[in-house]
Amino acid sequence: MGQEGLDKYQLAGLDDRERGFSRPVGFEQVGEGYRAVLRYETVRLSTEIHPTQDDALTGLIQTLQAQGYRQLKTQRSFRNGVYLGSQELWVEYPDPPQADPEPSGFFGRLKHWFTSRATNG
């Protein structure tokens, strides 16, 4: 991380334990491609190599969402190595749809059955 001329972002959201966080995301150039890198607590998460920094960032967001991170948003703070401060707008990433938990117990299944019958006509 810290290669000159690359973008940097601020990433914020809720982690897999529903705790708010805000951390910088940097990029590493690997050959002709890029890898997004996030350090959060004791974890260093880096993506596979992507053709662009934007693709690497999208890959990072998808990886985090698959691990239970929610309400993710980013703000570019460096573009091509030039500091932008907070001039850029935040970009929010919609959370992936959550599967409805299976109703448990007899009464839970009965309620689910009546609810689904009412909404499906």
Contact map, one row per residue, 1 for C-alpha under 8 A:
1110000000000000000000000111000000001000000000000000000000000000000000000000000000000000000000000000000000000000000000000
1111010000000000000000000111000000000000000000000000000000000000000000000000000000000000000000000000000000000000000000000
1111110000000000000000000011100000000000000000000000000000000000000000000000000000000000000000000000000000000000000000000
0111110000000000000000000000000000000000000000000000000000000000000000000000000110000000000000000000000000000000000000000
0011111000000000000000000000000000000000000000000000000000000000000000000000001111000000000000000000000000000000000000000
0111111100000000000000000111000000000000000000000000000000000000000000000000011110000000000000000000000000000000000000000
0000111110000000000000000110000000000000000000000000100000000000000000000001111110000000000000000000000000000000000000000
0000011111000000000000011110000000000000000000000000000000000000000000000001111000000000000000000000000000000000000000000
0000001111100000000000011100000000000000000000000000000000000000000000000111110000000000000000000000000000000000000000000
0000000111110000000001111000000000000000000000000000000000000000000000000111100000000000000000000000000000000000000000000
0000000011111000000001111000000000000000000000000000000000000000000000011110000000000000000000000000000000000000000000000
0000000001111100000111100000000000000000000000000000000000000000000000111100000000000000000000000000000000000000000000000
0000000000111110000111000000000000000000000000000000000000000000000011111000000000000000000000000000000000000000000000000
0000000000011111111110000000000000000000000000000000000000000000000011110000000000000000000000000000000000000000000000000
0000000000001111111110000000000000000000000000000000000000000000000111000000000000000000000000000000000000000000000000000
0000000000000111111000000000000000000000000000000000000000000000001111000000000000000000000000000000000000000000000000000
0000000000000111111000000000000000000000000000000000000000000000000000000000000000000000000000000000000000000000000000000
0000000000000111111100000000000000000000000000000000000000000000000011000000000000000000000000000000000000000000000000000
0000000000000111111110000000000000000000000000000000000000000000000000000000000000000000000000000000000000000000000000000
0000000000011110011111000000000000000000000000000000000000000000000000000000000000000000000000000000000000000000000000000
0000000000011110001111100000000000000000000000000000000000000000000000000000000000000000000000000000000000000000000000000
0000000001111000000111110000000000000000000000000000000000000000000000000000000000000000000000000000000000000000000000000
0000000001110000000011111000000000000111000000000000000000000000000000000000000000000000000000000000000000000000000000000
0000000111100000000001111100000000000110000000000000000000000000000000000000000000000000000000000000000000000000000000000
0000000111100000000000111110000000011110000000000000000000000000000000000000000000000000000000000000000000000000000000000
1100011110000000000000011111000000011100000000000000000000000000000000000000000000000000000000000000000000000000000000000
1110011100000000000000001111100001111000000000000000100000000000000000000000000000000000000000000000000000000000000000000
1110010000000000000000000111110001111000000000000000000000000000000000000000000000000000000000000000000000000000000000000
0010000000000000000000000011111111100000000000000000000000000000000000000000000000000000000000000000000000000000000000000
0000000000000000000000000001111111100000000000001000000000000000000000000000000000000000000000000000000000000000000000000
0000000000000000000000000000111111000000000000000000000000000000000000000000000000000000000000000000000000000000000000000
0000000000000000000000000000111111000000000000000010000000000000000000000000000000000000000000000000000000000000000000000
0000000000000000000000000000111111100000000000001111100000000000000000000000000000000000000000000000000000000000000000000
0000000000000000000000000011111111110000000000001111100100000000000000000000000000000000000000000000000000000000000000000
0000000000000000000000000011110011111000000001111100100100000000000000000000000000000000000000000000000000000000000000000
0000000000000000000000001111000001111100000001100000100110010000000000000000000000000000000000000000000000000000000000000
1000000000000000000000001111000000111110000111100000000000010000000000000000000000000000000000000000000000000000000000000
0000000000000000000000111100000000011111000111000000000000000000000000000000000000000000000000000000000000000000000000000
0000000000000000000000111000000000001111111110000000000000000000000000000000000000000000000000000000000000000000000000000
0000000000000000000000100000000000000111111100000000000000000000000000000000000000000000000000000000000000000000000000000
0000000000000000000000000000000000000011111000000000000000000000000000000000000000000000000000000000000000000000000000000
0000000000000000000000000000000000000011111100000000000000000000000000000000000000000000000000000000000000000000000000000
0000000000000000000000000000000000000011111110000000000000000000000000000000000000000000000000000000000000000000000000000
0000000000000000000000000000000000001111011111000000000000000000000000000000000000000000000000000000000000000000000000000
0000000000000000000000000000000000001110001111100000000000000000000000000000000000000000000000000000000000000000000000000
0000000000000000000000000000000000111100000111110000000000010000000000000000000000000000000000000000000000000000000000000
0000000000000000000000000000000000111000000011111000000100110000000000000000000000000000000000000000000000000000000000000
0000000000000000000000000000000000100000000001111100000100100000000000000000000000000000000000000000000000000000000000000
0000000000000000000000000000010011100000000000111110000100000000000000000000000000000000000000000000000000000000000000000
0000000000000000000000000000000011100000000000011111101100000000000000000000000000000000000000000000000000000000000000000
0000000000000000000000000000000111000000000000001111101100000000000000000000000000000000000000000000000000000000000000000
0000000000000000000000000000000011000000000000000111111100000000000000000000000000000000000000000000000000000000000000000
0000001000000000000000000010000011110000000000000111111110000000000000000000000000000000000000000000000000000000000000000
0000000000000000000000000000000000000000000000000001111111000000000000000000000000000000000000000000000000000000000000000
0000000000000000000000000000000000000000000000000111111111100000000000000000000000000000000000000000000000000000000000000
0000000000000000000000000000000001110000000000111111111111110000000000000000000000000000000000000000000000000000000000000
0000000000000000000000000000000000010000000000000000111111111000000000000000000000000000000000000000000000000000000000000
0000000000000000000000000000000000000000000000000000011111111100000000000000000000000000000000000000000000000000000000000
0000000000000000000000000000000000000000000000110000001111111110000000000000000000000000000000000000000000000000000000000
0000000000000000000000000000000000011000000001100000000111111111000000000000000000000000000000000000000000000000000000000
0000000000000000000000000000000000000000000000000000000011111111100000010000000000000000000010000000000000000000000000000
0000000000000000000000000000000000000000000000000000000001111111110000000000000000000000000000000000000000000000000000000
0000000000000000000000000000000000000000000000000000000000111111111000000000000000000000000000000000000000000000000000000
0000000000000000000000000000000000000000000000000000000000011111111110000000000000000000000000000000000000000000000000000
0000000000000000000000000000000000000000000000000000000000001111111111000000000000000000000000110000000000000000000000000
0000000000000000000000000000000000000000000000000000000000000111111110000000000000000000000000000000000000000000000000000
0000000000000001000000000000000000000000000000000000000000000011111110000000000000000000000000000000000000000000000000000
0000000000000011000000000000000000000000000000000000000000000001111111000000000000000000000000000000000000000000000000000
0000000000001111010000000000000000000000000000000000000000000001111111110000000000000000000000000000000000000000000000000
0000000000001111010000000000000000000000000000000000000000000000100111110000000000000000000000100000000000000000000000000
0000000000011100000000000000000000000000000000000000000000000000000011111000000000000000000111100000000000000000000000000
0000000000111100000000000000000000000000000000000000000000001000000011111100000000000000000111100000000000000000000000000
0000000000111000000000000000000000000000000000000000000000000000000000111110000000000000011110000000000000000000000000000
0000000011110000000000000000000000000000000000000000000000000000000000011111000000000000011100000000000000000000000000000
0000000011100000000000000000000000000000000000000000000000000000000000001111100000000101111000000000000000000000000000000
0000001111000000000000000000000000000000000000000000000000000000000000000111111000010101110000000000000000000000000000000
0000001111000000000000000000000000000000000000000000000000000000000000000011111000111111000000000000000000000000000000000
0000011110000000000000000000000000000000000000000000000000000000000000000001111111111000000000000000000000000000000000000
0000111100000000000000000000000000000000000000000000000000000000000000000001111111110000000000000000000000000000000000000
0001111000000000000000000000000000000000000000000000000000000000000000000000011111000000000000000000000000000000000000000
0001111000000000000000000000000000000000000000000000000000000000000000000000011111100000000000000000000000000000000000000
0000100000000000000000000000000000000000000000000000000000000000000000000000011111110000000000000000000000000000000000000
0000000000000000000000000000000000000000000000000000000000000000000000000000111011111000000000000000000000000000000000000
0000000000000000000000000000000000000000000000000000000000000000000000000001111001111111000000000000000000000000000000000
0000000000000000000000000000000000000000000000000000000000000000000000000000110000111111000000000000000000000000000000000
0000000000000000000000000000000000000000000000000000000000000000000000000011100000011111100000000000000000000000000000000
0000000000000000000000000000000000000000000000000000000000000000000000000000100000011111100000000000000000000000000000000
0000000000000000000000000000000000000000000000000000000000000000000000000011100000011111110000000000000000000000000000000
0000000000000000000000000000000000000000000000000000000000000000000000000011000000000111111000000000000000000000000000000
0000000000000000000000000000000000000000000000000000000000000000000000001111000000000001111100000000000000000000000000000
0000000000000000000000000000000000000000000000000000000000000000000000001110000000000000111110000000000000000000000000000
0000000000000000000000000000000000000000000000000000000000000000000000111100000000000000011111000000000000000000000000000
0000000000000000000000000000000000000000000000000000000000001000000000111000000000000000001111100000000000000000000000000
0000000000000000000000000000000000000000000000000000000000000000000000110000000000000000000111110000000000000000000000000
0000000000000000000000000000000000000000000000000000000000000000100001110000000000000000000011111000000000000000000000000
0000000000000000000000000000000000000000000000000000000000000000100000000000000000000000000001111100000000000000000000000
0000000000000000000000000000000000000000000000000000000000000000000000000000000000000000000000111110000000000000000000000
0000000000000000000000000000000000000000000000000000000000000000000000000000000000000000000000011111000000000000000000000
0000000000000000000000000000000000000000000000000000000000000000000000000000000000000000000000001111100000000000000000000
0000000000000000000000000000000000000000000000000000000000000000000000000000000000000000000000000111110000000000000000000
0000000000000000000000000000000000000000000000000000000000000000000000000000000000000000000000000011111000000000000000000
0000000000000000000000000000000000000000000000000000000000000000000000000000000000000000000000000001111100000000000000000
0000000000000000000000000000000000000000000000000000000000000000000000000000000000000000000000000000111110011001000000000
0000000000000000000000000000000000000000000000000000000000000000000000000000000000000000000000000000011111111000000000000
0000000000000000000000000000000000000000000000000000000000000000000000000000000000000000000000000000001111111000000000000
0000000000000000000000000000000000000000000000000000000000000000000000000000000000000000000000000000000111111100000000000
0000000000000000000000000000000000000000000000000000000000000000000000000000000000000000000000000000000111111110000000000
0000000000000000000000000000000000000000000000000000000000000000000000000000000000000000000000000000001111111111000000000
0000000000000000000000000000000000000000000000000000000000000000000000000000000000000000000000000000001111111111100000000
0000000000000000000000000000000000000000000000000000000000000000000000000000000000000000000000000000000001111111110000000
0000000000000000000000000000000000000000000000000000000000000000000000000000000000000000000000000000000000111111111000000
0000000000000000000000000000000000000000000000000000000000000000000000000000000000000000000000000000001000011111111100000
0000000000000000000000000000000000000000000000000000000000000000000000000000000000000000000000000000000000001111111110000
0000000000000000000000000000000000000000000000000000000000000000000000000000000000000000000000000000000000000111111111000
0000000000000000000000000000000000000000000000000000000000000000000000000000000000000000000000000000000000000011111111100
0000000000000000000000000000000000000000000000000000000000000000000000000000000000000000000000000000000000000001111111110
0000000000000000000000000000000000000000000000000000000000000000000000000000000000000000000000000000000000000000111111111
0000000000000000000000000000000000000000000000000000000000000000000000000000000000000000000000000000000000000000011111111
0000000000000000000000000000000000000000000000000000000000000000000000000000000000000000000000000000000000000000001111111
0000000000000000000000000000000000000000000000000000000000000000000000000000000000000000000000000000000000000000000111111
0000000000000000000000000000000000000000000000000000000000000000000000000000000000000000000000000000000000000000000011111
